[in-house]
Amino acid sequence: MSQASTEIIRISGHAGVVPGAGLNREFQVCKLVDTTTCIGCKACEVACLEWNGYTFSETTFDNSYQTMPETAWNYWNLIKFNEHERADGTMMLLMRKDQCMHCADPGCLVACPADAAIVQYANGIVDFQEANCIGCGYCMTGCPFNIPKFNPPSRKVFKCTLCNDRVSVGLEPACIKACPTGCLHFGTKSEMKELAETRAEQLRTNSGFQDAGVYDPAGVGGTHVIYVLHDAKNPELYGGLPRDPQIPWSVRLWKGPLKWLGNMAIVGGIVGMALHYMRFGPKKEEPLPPDGSPNVSQNNVSHNDDRRDQGRRS
């Protein structure tokens, strides 16, 4: 991939036009994960840690081969192991590489209020800029895949970058470089989609998996990490992969109608103050009497005199 593939097309928390957007025509990249050939060796997990400079953390044993229950702020790539009983009573071990999906319509970017904390490049990669992160955690609520993770000591959020630093200089992601079985592939979105459909057809025709298919959910505009699944009709079997992921309606409402209503309320308040100023002028203080005591209206003085008269009569 050329250096120009890092052209930015979307920025979080940015109201204006993205500078330079649309000047270049670039291929969109894609990672293909063929779950049917994954052997669960975890070489991709090790490669991800080493390339991104993270140390190995303590694992959590939960009666499974899985390294830990879910990804973490310093563990971006996790092989999920799921036992599945088939209709004939036999068991299958379904393994899936869990990581950021790099959605075409990323919920994390939509929810983020910090300017340029999350950027989407023309090649499809969604990258976090931790230096601009304010630690609000809204990106975590916007992601339908539960991927961004918060680091309490630094108060920053982290996730997989699809090795943007490698891709931008023409290299493939570290996890793909380390995969020994050809389970992982990397190329343009059109090439990977064609390869995935061919593999799914092979599974349906030759291997007896009639429901085999490609996971590229339209609810988030498609993703730049796609899967070949034995059973594409039930993606939940693969470690809770959502069937139809969507950006939460609360994020859409907050970033859409409510945002515009709030802006209109602010403008309305400013206009109201301006009209009041034009109609009544600035507020003027009443001048003090010559003795310097506070000026009291004649009505209040008369009212106090009446009270004193009533007190004398009683």
Secondary structure by P-SEA (a helix, b strand, c coil): cccccccccccccccccccccccbbbbbbbbbbccccccccaaaaaaaaaaacccccbbbbcccccccccccccccbbbbbbbbbccccccccccccccccccccccccccccccccccccccbbbbbccccccccccccccccccccccccccccccccccaaaaaaacccccccccccccccccccaaaaaaaaaaaaaaaaccccccccccccccccccccbbbbccccccccccccccccccccaaaaaaacaaaaaaaaaaaaaaaaaaaaaaacccbbbbbbcccccccccaaaaaaaaaaaaaaaac
